[in-house]
Amino acid sequence: MATLIHGSCNIRGLIGITKVSKRLHRTIRHHGTPKIELFVFQSRQLSSNDDRHNVKNNDSEGKWSGDKNNKPHTSVWEQLQSPPNIITLTRIASTPVLAYCITSEQYVLAVWGCALAGMSDALDGYLAKTYNWGTTVGTYLDPVADKIMVNSLAVSLWYTSILPTPLIAVWAIKDIGLLSGTAWMLYKNYNSINFFTTSLAQKPLEVKPSQVAKVNTALQFATLGVGIISPISSFSPTILNTLCWTTAATTVGSVLSYAGQSAIKQTSKGD
């Protein structure tokens, strides 16, 4: 009797297991395994999020500089909105303020303003190189900003009788010559010197200064710095005079070096 009862229980257990197996098989066949589907869905969702994240990062790095094939944007206005160019435009806008500080003999403010301008010049270059935010427009805008700053400060110091007239004249002639040469190069290539045309926004400007020109640039900033500080310090006039005439000599030398070689040219993005 006990054997029959035990055998009946085993048969019922087998029948129950068989029914459960059939139901599970039908569920998997019609609906699939929920856990596996959930895992696949989550994996696809994470992959999609990663792709969007990567695209977002690529866009932030190449928004102003172009795509991976170095194809530049055609909109000058879009390039002007890059952080380095905004900093450069701010530096240009601050130039009249610095000039006013010098002509009104507020030399302490002028010193601090020039220090900030110098740091901003270093900052825009750092951002352009580190985050790939360099633009074609920036290759034109940055040197123009430097010329505006240098000549505005120089004329202001000349107005207050700190820098001599011959030095200012030599600096002005040099920069007028460089700007005229650049304009002529653009005119030959595009029959126009309008910077804000689409074609001019396609090729970066490359300037390869000679060693004499590099020394001259350093002496220019040193002369301006000493000139601004001299009214509020105990600098000997001999120091400023020596800087003035040394800078004038290197300015003439840099003009000759530019004239003797093709130091300014337009390049493609890949150059």
Secondary structure, DSSP 4 states (H G I P E B T S, - for coil): -HHHHHHHHHHHHHHHHHHHHHHHHHHHHHH--HHHHHHHHHHHHHHHHHHHHHHHHHHHHHTTT--TT----S-HHHHHTSHHHHHHHHHHHHHHHHHHHHHTT-HHHHHHHHHHHHHHHHHHHHHHHHTT---HHHHHHHHHHHHHHHHHHHHHHHHTTSS-HHHHHHHHHHHHHHHHHHHHHHHHHHS---TTSTGGGSS-EEE---HHHHHHHHHHHHHHHHHHHGGGS---HHHHHHHHHHHHHHHHHHHHHHHTS--EEE--TT-
